[in-house]
Amino acid sequence: MPFSHLLLALAVVAVWGTNFVVIRWGLNGLPPFLFATLRFTFSALPWLLFVPRPAIGWRPLASFGVLLGVGQFGLLFLAMRSSISPGMASLVVQMQVFFTIGLSLVLMKEKVQPFQLAGLALAVGGLGLIATHLDATVTALGVALVLGAGFCWACANLVVKRAGQVNMLHFTVWSSVFAVPPLLLLSLGLEGPAAIGGALSAAGPVIWASVLWQALGNTLFGYAAWNWLLARHPAAAVAPTALLVPVFGMGASALMLGEAMPAWKLQAGALVLGGLCVILFWPRLRQRFR
């Protein structure tokens, strides 16, 4: 991979990692479901007018939009409102990798491999360590909600996997339309028109910048650049850089929000990332040894 392409991959994972801090800024002024509604509204509009609909049925678009919008980001924003710190959220949500593997084993009859179980054991050890240090900044509810977000992300991954070859940027723009109505209904029902109106009228530049960054930086730039790289290089050369997402997430939260990083958080991060490394790198190492 050329150095310039490596820098682009690092830029994408840096955006995805530091985005957890941006989410925290946005939640300072917006209720979680309203925040998610605005994020997906601006992910769809006005781009829907310029981006052709991907050559795929409506059901995968709707399924992906609801799973990503309500499931992943709705639950993630709800958790990050007051139940889990941004750094820990960026780490725990990476369990989506293991959920994706598990769902593939069950639904697509893929065969479980010993190295996958070893990687899962390491990651579960990291979650267990987090569970022994629950406090006001990392609650059991927060961990459960982020795990739910990771599970919905994994389900969305399977929707894409079954969809086959598709332009992911176009797919994201059009699927975002289906995330807006259920998120808006949740916001109206759980947060209420008064809270929505008050939050929108009081929102300042930082809040709106957070919303736009969700749509433009995290979603459109992230997906477009990532899939541009995947189209030009083997997935094995691009995917490992995604391991840096929680590194950027935890680092940015510590530097920009003052989140404490005691030894147990670093140890939990090492276990989860170690499990991801086993999943990602062991097949390549085994092939090289052979």
Phi, psi and omega in degrees: 000127177301154183300323180296324178289324176297319178297323178295317178298318178294325178296320180296311182291331175294319177297313181295324181286309182289347179300335179294328174291319179298321177301316180300319178298316181295322181289347175292340183233349183233140171297151189301315183287328173294318178301313180295322178300314180294321180303312185280336173297314181279349171282337181261320184249138003269009188299334180301333182283343185244343184257124181292150177292133179297151183284075183206158182292168181288329185298313177298322178297314180294317181298314180296317181298315181290317180296316181286317184286299182284313185289300184286298189280329175299311179292321180296313179296320179298318179294317185283350178300317182202003190248348179203145180283156181302318181299315179291325178297319180296333179276310186296324183294343178291351173298348176304331178299315182286325174297319179299316179297315180297317178294324178295322179295318184282312188273328183252009175057033176283151185273132178288141181248147181303322181294331176293320177294322179295317178296320178296320180299318178297315182294319178296325175299321176296318177295322177298322177295320176298319182296335179275358181232036179291138177207200183292336182265341177223093184263163177298321178297317180298315179297318180296318179295319180290324174297321175298321176297318178296322178295317178295324176298318179297319177298320177296323177300321180291326176299315179294320181299319180285337180289337181081206182289118182210146176290112188290330177295312178298319180299318181293316181299311185286325179289335180299332179302321185282346178280334188292309184302311180294324177294320179295319178296319177296319179296316180294320184282321186261328182260329173089148181302324182295315179294323179296311181298317179297318181293318181292320181289332182266352184295128179258189183301321182295319181295312181292327175295323177296318179297312182295326178294323176302315185282312188274310183283303186290318187270296188288309178296314184301308182292318182297312182293318182298315181286333173297319178293317181295332179286342186247348182221155176300146180302328181295337179273334184264315188303322182302333180295338179295342177297342181277353181303307178292335176295312176296321182297312181290321179295315180295321179295322179292317184283320190261337181243354180074023179294130179292141179237072177293173185301323184294327177293319179294322178293318177297318177298320179296321180292314180295314179293326176298318177297320177296321179297319178299313180300320189277319191260337186300316179303321180291319179294318180298319179295321180294320179297322180292000000 
